[in-house]
């Protein structure tokens, strides 16, 4: 392995799909220096690139927008936040129009009206053009460079990320004034049954969702921080085991998949099946924390992937047990009815000890 490579940037984007590409473009257009790191080749990796993707493209007309939101209410269990729905509709409409004009995407044409139909995209062509656009505006792309952990200071404030460049066989550390997480979920290991998708910015240590353009204050380069000794890696499981790294990543993945993939456990959800599955994942996590690691860069990547699927599975099952009803896409075989008293969100977090709490639905 070659010597550690270190650099800095105004905005660091982690991911290589549509969310990452749009975030990088908006940050660059706001005047920031932007670096994007992707686990694969930006433009071909992720779920969108090989797929056909529907788009929530609705003209900014009041009745059309109201009807569009109403069509999603039941599917979401009447938990939708209309503020965020409005932002998604606005930004999607703007972005698809920009994709047609600036990205020159070849949307099909309605033979009756001659107007383009912008309600869907073909993933390969879409992401090919997004990569070209990202490069055209001056974003630095680091392909085959998975981020393995965030970098934080002694106060816990996020200051960048560290990872491994597979083709160059070297570790990297990037200091950043802001970090955008757009790295997707764990569907590639969990057969799409455990795939929460993440898109957030971390600025000054606080995390928030991203829908609209990334806004960068003037003079954002003053927020860039040198990589001093007080900056440390926040990752632990899969990187820094408390004991000797004797546990193989493939063993962890196989054990996690045994609890996450079977339909009897994860689709036909029942408390009598969820609880033992969660207990098994908790035990697996404890063992992984103590024994999972890797000597080479590729070993560490596999170890972090194994840690991720285990962590996500625990969060998912703990949240499922906390909702003792059936609502929207959340189904419980032992609680088949919707409970009006549970019209709230369930938040979850934690690593060694997973927690859940409720949050009111925005009015």
C-alpha angles and dihedrals in degrees: 000000000000126000120294112273117217130187142149139226141175095242126018115199116198112202139041108227131095095290091051094044094049092045091051092049094049093046092049092048088052089061101262128135104240134199121188122197121193131185089224135011110315106239096034106044126082133039100295100055096069095035145076108242130203116218128210092231110163125161114246094257117129100230093044092050093046091051092047092054093044090055089062099045099089093041089056094047092248090290097115121136104223093199090062093041089056091049092049091050092048095047095043091052091050095044096048090050089050090047090055095048108027097024092041091219110180100234114184118255128236104240091211098053105017089230123133118255105227099175096103144021136206106241101221094051093039095054093041088059093042091055091050090049093049091052093044093059091051106260115155108233121201107193124197088019109123116193109232101185145357121252118232137178127230090278092055093251113150111244104170140302142274130214148138131275105217100196094046094040094226140120120238138198121196123192114207141179090220134012124209115201109205099146101127124221142287099280093121090068101028099050091247093296093105106036117132109174119223127205116160144131125231113203123166088353098302124113126216137166120262124220106136129045118309106254117214121189119234110268092027090154086077086069092061112108132205116240098252127169091266090068111087138174114265095204121102118155109073093012109050111023117190091226135029112311097246099137117096118226092224089058091053093048092049091050093047093047090053088063099038109038105051110097090218089065106031106027105028089045118193128165091236089060099034096055096054090044091052091047090053092050091048090053090047091051093052091051092046091051089056103037113017118103143112139229100206128051093251090048091054092049091053091046092053091048089053091049091049097054090048094049094047092048091054093050091048097050094043089053091047092053090049092058106068096184142059112260129163109316092347106097128186117186090200092048104037097163131077114248114213089206091064098059092130140097122260115221121196137185146141134096114219090023115029116209135189132197136170128248127195120249112252111253 
